[in-house]
């Protein structure tokens, strides 16, 4: 009688497994792929694979004139459309040496902060959803709809506002709009405590996020991470305070740069939540100042064919997700010779290469969701 030993799994016990997360997306408006190498349930290495929806925006900039490129800039981060427009028109205005009317400056600041709230609310609702909590997304969309109504009234758009123009804004405010905006902001502020009570105070949410996915300040600097994710790791940098643009120089007493030192998923969520509170405060301060301004123009008159002088410039803004920059090179024509886009999500997502190794597969979604990225902002 011969005894035979049968091994199940065999070489798998000593061989790392390669697991592809994606590329797929339930609504297919952008896909990300993660190539993970696993040792059992532990991630050994992670490689973010990007570019599945690359649209070549930077090359298209070269084939559009200075009025038309606003439309392209509008779309790469579809949750921050107004802020995207802002950066590119500021770059063109800097090339032209153009001064923007005071009312337009304050109005741009107000709309940029409302856009910041809309962006953050989406992530404040969707991040708990990714961890199994469905209720916060309904609250988030209720608040978003109230603010979307005033943004839609002024611009005609719900996602792609197309309200910035080189030299100012598209048109003046509708009658009574400031009052309706103030009411909407007041309503949203009264209900923001829901996210503190329902999400931040939830013991399951805290267990899934506290101490998970810790990003060091050194990694933030190494990968060029910016925005709420960088500030959650103790990197105290915000362009609105450190290099003020628009009306932020006059709002320093209201502006609060929120930071944490933990650098984990919970810290990133808390920074996003507190930034939302502060953005609402800044919006109210802008409304107060708008009410004091005398009537005046909202934009500058432009020539029929707009040409920027030969030269180069760089304009960067503190977008909701981080630093958004446009490097503009002009040869004196009506189209940019080169327009390089530095998007927040592209740099932020690279940090996954150091964030995920050593973590459990079960924590991967917690970490991935806490980076608050938009795929179009990665792929451009």
Secondary structure, 3 states (H helix, E strand, C coil): CCCCCCCCCHHHHHCCEEEEECCCCCCCCCCCEEEEEEECCEEEEEEEECCCCCCCHHHHHCCCECCCHHHHHHHCCCCCHHHHHHHHHHHHHHHHCCCCCHHHHHHHHHHHHHHHHHHHHHHHHHHHHHCCCCHHHHHHHHHHHHHHHHHHHHHCCCCCCCCEECCEECCCCCCCHHHHHHHHHHHHHHHCHHHHHHHHCCHHHHHHHCCCCCCCHHHHHHHCCCCHHHHCCCCCCCHHHHCCCCCHHHCCCCCCCCCCCCCCHHHHHHHHHHHHHHHHHHHHHHHHHHHHCCCCCCCCCCCCCCCCCCEEEEEEEEECCEEEEEEEEECCCCECCEEEEECHHHHHHHCHHHHCCCCEHHHHHHHHHCCCCCHHHHHC
